[in-house]
Amino acid sequence: MKTKMILKYQSLLLLMLLFFSFSLKAETAYDNRTEEILLPTIQCGMCKKTIEKAVNKVEGVISISVDVNEKKAIVVFDDTKTTLAAIESVISKSGYNANNKIANKEAYDKLDDCCKVPE
């Protein structure tokens, strides 16, 4: 009888742990948002590093992957902590166009020559 009672409590505890584990995963997945950002002015690997470094400083950003050849980035972020517009602004302030947001001119002027769009 004592063994049955212990098994019953263990089963109940396991079910509670599973329930809370799935609840936390569902909540986390719900808050995460994945967006594509077009980066028409990036030119090289240095551009990639600059953008990734800047965006990774934004609170709520989980990851960013910049593809220089495709001229785009995939960013995953917690939409309760930041927005796509905020991420685009950080990229713009780094000297690059981001979707429809134009690069900050002063930041663009400070970029290395290899990071500037050929004229």
C-alpha positions as CSV (number, residue, x, y, z in Angstrom):
1,M,0.0,0.0,0.0
2,K,2.8,2.4,0.9
3,T,4.5,1.6,-2.5
4,K,1.3,2.4,-4.4
5,M,1.0,5.7,-2.6
6,I,4.6,6.6,-3.4
7,L,4.1,5.7,-7.1
8,K,0.9,7.8,-7.2
9,Y,2.7,10.9,-5.8
10,Q,5.6,10.3,-8.2
11,S,3.3,10.1,-11.1
12,L,1.5,13.2,-10.0
13,L,4.8,15.1,-9.6
14,L,5.9,14.0,-13.1
15,L,2.7,15.2,-14.7
16,M,3.0,18.5,-13.0
17,L,6.6,18.9,-14.2
18,L,5.7,18.0,-17.7
19,F,2.8,20.5,-17.7
20,F,4.9,23.4,-16.4
21,S,7.7,22.5,-18.9
22,F,5.3,22.7,-21.8
23,S,3.7,25.8,-20.5
24,L,7.1,27.6,-20.3
25,K,8.1,26.5,-23.8
26,A,4.8,27.6,-25.3
27,E,5.1,31.0,-23.6
28,T,8.7,31.5,-24.8
29,A,7.9,30.5,-28.4
30,Y,4.9,32.8,-28.4
31,D,7.0,35.9,-27.5
32,N,9.7,35.1,-30.1
33,R,9.3,36.7,-33.5
34,T,11.4,36.0,-36.6
35,E,11.7,38.7,-39.3
36,E,13.7,39.2,-42.5
37,I,15.4,42.6,-42.9
38,L,16.5,43.7,-46.3
39,L,20.0,45.2,-46.3
40,P,20.5,46.6,-49.8
41,T,23.7,48.6,-49.0
42,I,25.8,45.9,-47.3
43,Q,29.0,45.1,-49.3
44,C,31.3,42.8,-47.3
45,G,32.1,40.7,-44.3
46,M,33.0,43.8,-42.3
47,C,29.4,45.1,-42.9
48,K,28.1,41.8,-41.6
49,K,30.1,42.0,-38.4
50,T,29.2,45.7,-37.8
51,I,25.4,45.0,-38.2
52,E,25.5,41.8,-36.1
53,K,27.4,43.4,-33.3
54,A,25.1,46.4,-33.2
55,V,21.9,44.3,-33.3
56,N,23.1,41.9,-30.7
57,K,23.3,44.8,-28.2
58,V,19.6,45.4,-28.5
59,E,17.7,44.0,-25.5
60,G,15.4,41.2,-26.6
61,V,17.4,40.2,-29.7
62,I,17.9,36.4,-29.5
63,S,19.9,36.0,-32.8
64,I,20.7,37.6,-36.1
65,S,22.2,36.0,-39.2
66,V,23.3,38.3,-42.0
67,D,23.8,37.0,-45.5
68,V,26.0,39.3,-47.5
69,N,25.3,37.6,-50.8
70,E,21.5,37.8,-50.4
71,K,21.7,41.2,-48.8
72,K,19.4,40.3,-46.0
73,A,19.3,39.3,-42.3
74,I,17.1,37.0,-40.3
75,V,16.6,38.3,-36.8
76,V,14.9,36.5,-33.9
77,F,13.7,38.6,-31.1
78,D,11.4,38.7,-28.1
79,D,8.6,41.1,-29.2
80,T,7.8,42.0,-25.6
81,K,11.2,43.6,-25.3
82,T,11.9,45.2,-28.7
83,T,10.4,45.8,-32.1
84,L,11.3,45.4,-35.7
85,A,11.4,49.2,-36.1
86,A,13.9,49.5,-33.2
87,I,16.2,46.9,-34.8
88,E,15.9,48.7,-38.1
89,S,16.9,51.9,-36.4
90,V,20.0,50.4,-34.9
91,I,21.1,49.1,-38.3
92,S,20.4,52.6,-39.8
93,K,22.4,54.2,-37.0
94,S,25.3,51.9,-37.9
95,G,25.3,53.3,-41.5
96,Y,23.2,50.8,-43.5
97,N,19.8,50.8,-45.0
98,A,17.4,48.4,-43.3
99,N,14.2,47.6,-45.2
100,N,12.7,51.1,-45.9
101,K,14.8,52.9,-43.3
102,I,17.6,54.9,-44.8
103,A,21.2,54.8,-43.4
104,N,22.3,57.5,-41.1
105,K,24.5,59.8,-43.2
106,E,27.1,60.5,-40.6
107,A,27.4,56.9,-39.7
108,Y,27.6,55.9,-43.4
109,D,30.4,58.5,-44.0
110,K,32.5,56.9,-41.2
111,L,32.3,53.4,-42.7
112,D,35.4,51.9,-44.3
113,D,35.5,52.3,-48.1
114,C,34.9,48.6,-48.6
115,C,31.5,49.0,-46.8
116,K,30.3,51.9,-49.0
117,V,28.1,51.3,-52.1
118,P,30.2,51.8,-55.3
119,E,29.3,54.9,-57.2
